[in-house]
Amino acid sequence: MKILIVDDEVIIRTGLSTVINWKELGFELLTPAASAEEAIVRIPDERPHIVLTDIRMTGKDGLELTAEVKQLLPDSEIIILTGYEDFSYTQQAIREGVSDYLLKTSPPKEIIKAAMKAKQRILNRWAALKQGHIQQTAFRDSLLERLVTEGRLDEQSLAQIPQLLPKVHPDAKSFQALIIAASGWGDDTIYANSLHFAVENMVRELLDCETLLRKDCVLLILSRHQAVIDLYKVKLELDRISRKLKCKLFIAAGSCVRELRDLKTSYAEASFAFTFKGFAGREDLVAYDDVKGCVGGRTICTQEEEEQIISILKNGNAVELRYWVNQAISAQLADPAVTPSSFRTYSNSVIISGHRWLERVMQSLGEEEPLPEQLLQQPADMSVQPDEALYKHLHTLMGKYQEMAAGERVTYIKRAMAYICDHLDKNLTLQQVAKHVHLNPNHFSEVFKRETGLTYIEFVTRERIRRAMKLLSQSPMKISEVARHVGYEDVKYFSQLFKKVSGKTPSEYRIKN
């Protein structure tokens, strides 16, 4: 917060600038002004929040300065310093909008107190303005949300559209809803939110429209006095945004409607088009007219398909499985009626067929454990890479069956755990352990995590720290020897890891135990 001292006496200016530590109090002290005229010239550029001024000065006095400051900066605070105790000065100062009136003989603490009170008043006004802006923005967003989801608004809400939604013209001849999703700045939520915020700002600059920022997209409402909205021109502007922000934009557009109350229809159509994002190679612009004929394809896996899946999973032939999945996905996507929803339902029915078969196999083998949670969940990337996602899921079912069929599911994990515990002092890699139990490293890693609840590294670290605890409490070995005995050459790293796991340093643990 900036403060300006104005006084024609150099000793006063210097004293007020040096005796009080303004920076420590949270102020930025501007270069003091030697006259009201100098202050008036500088104030438009420097814009002080608080002006501390003498009343009687050569040229314009402090009250004249106060009047001009209040015209330039109505929200500023003025503190008068004077050598006169004349009550008439006080009355006039109050009329001019002075915040405080102090004698020059006042001690520094009184001046500080007056400045801090002025600062608090400014902060309170800022907080009130911010709260008011937040409330208005929330009401504006709610109004736009109701406009596109409900269609019909009450008279009071309609009357507020010109003020809160000035770019939605109720008397326009055409209205259209678009939904924009941006990507390319990374998967982190913070980056994604920042990207959509940037897109919304640029859309507002380049297009005559109203926008609503949502969690994963931007809603765009166009209204034009022409009978038709040129979507091609809108797309060109959005392409400019894409190039400038170095991101990809997916645009879902509802159809153009003639009445404001029908904007609900356009929004519903845009929402339907938005479900096609990334589906079947659609990446740029999907208009409702392009997909309105998609009423839904086949949703159930046939008995013949189920038998084919079971046969492939039993044989354990990954190449055959890949071929079957590619053929099934291609056939689905070739159906002109298919939608993302019907496609996901069909894919899920294929997965459920595999689940049912595997559960029957488990029951026949006396397996009482339920299927692992990850096998019961539909793949997350089914819409973007459906063939790969479905193949991976079915391949996991295949691997599960192969484990049970071989009768080694528990045996080789136990053998691996025993082998690890026998070699804790060695630099033992996952590949070495997988080789010891004759398994592919990737497959071994997945099954190890599923059966133990820990990754390979987490398990090794836990067993090493457990072994170290035992040695520290039962032997006089030096900490460096204990570290080497459990596979750590770097004693400092060992100590940090030990404390992270146990909550104590090796020395503290030894003393307590």
Phi, psi and omega in degrees: 000131188265140179232139180238127176262131180234119179197139182274358177260119184298326181294325178289315180301314182295316181298311180296332182281329188255328183291324181258131178275086185296322181298320180295332180275359178092021180248150169259111182279115175284160177301123182303148179259142184270356180199163177295323181298317179296317181299318182296325178292321186276332189302319180301327180273317186275334174047065177292150177273328180231135176243124179252109190225151172283158176276304185269113178222160174296134184084221179294143180268179185295329179288323175294320176299317180303315181299318182287322178298318182294332175287319182284315184229083185302331184269005181286163178247134181245128176243123182266133172244130181213158176265006185245141179255025182289122183296332180296325176298316181299315180300314181294322180299318179296319180298325182280354178095022178291138182279322183212157185224111184235151173278149178296339179280356179297140179292160181307325183295329178289321178294318178298317181299317180296318180295319181291325176296317178298318179299316181295322178297319178296315180298321179296319178295317179300316181298319180295319178295318180296316180297318179297320179294318179298316180295318180294319179297318180296319180292321179296316179296321179295320179297316180293320179298316180292327181297321184269342181259331181256330180083299182268132179242155177288168184300320181297317180293319178298323181291338182270352181301313181302326181277314185270331179233066187297340182264004169259107185266108183303333182265012180293164182263349180208144179224148180206140178252136176231148174238128184241130174241135182246148177211162177124356177256011180109164184274347181300138183302320182297315179295319181297317179295318180296321180295315180294326176297316179295319179298315181300316180299317181289325177299318180296327180286320189267336184237143176279092188201169171251145182230158175221118181278124177245181186299316185232017180195175175236126176271133184236126179244122179253140171221132185227153177275353173275158183289336183231138175267127181279095182294331179297317179294321177299318180297322179298318179294320179292328175296324177298318178297317180301316180292319184292320181271357180054056180218172175256138177243132171252129185240125175247125185241130171281175179282164180279129181242161187265336184242148179300322181293341180272001177301332176302320180294314180299320180294318178298321179292319178297322179296320177295314179299327182294333179294344180273005180304118179076354184278131178054039175080006180281119186227338191259281181228129174237113176267152182302323180300333181286335188235005184295339177278354180277096184260000178116128179266198181295139184244351185240135175287131182286165178299320179297316178297320180297319179295322178296316180299312182299317180299317181293317180295323178295318183289335179073026182265103183294324180295316179295322179296316179300316181297315182297316181297314180300318180294316182295317180294317180299319180296321179295312184290339178284345180286118182296344182268352187296142174237162176305323181292313180293326179295315179296322180295318178297312181301321180293326179293326176296315180296318180297323177300316178295320179298312183301317180296315182294323178295323177296319178298316181298319178295321180292334179268002179081016179284123181261342181289141176287166176298142177304149186304320184294338178279345182266352182263140177289138179305137185290328186261032184296327182282326185277312178232069188299317183296317181291318181295315181292320178299313181300318182294313180293326178295325177294320176298320178300314180297321178298317179296317180299322178298311183293320181297325180281345179069022184241012187303309181280322186301311186285335175290319178295321178296320179296317180297319179295320180296319178299312183295333178280349184230034181296336181276359181255161174277081190267122181263160178299322181298322180294318181292318179300320178296323181298325181258012173062048178230155172296134183305317181295315179296317179300318181299317181295314183291322180301315180294321182293320185277328184259341184082002181231152171286167179303313181296317180298320180293314180299315180299316180299315182292324178295317180292322176300315179297319179297318178302318180296316180294320181294325183272343186240355182222158179271014183302145174294156181298323178296324178290321178298317180302312180295327183292337179249018170094016179242115178280328181272107184295321181297316179296319178301315181297319179296316180294320179299315180293322180298322183277316187263340183088359180224156173285161178305320180295315179297321180294318180297316181298315183291329186255000000 
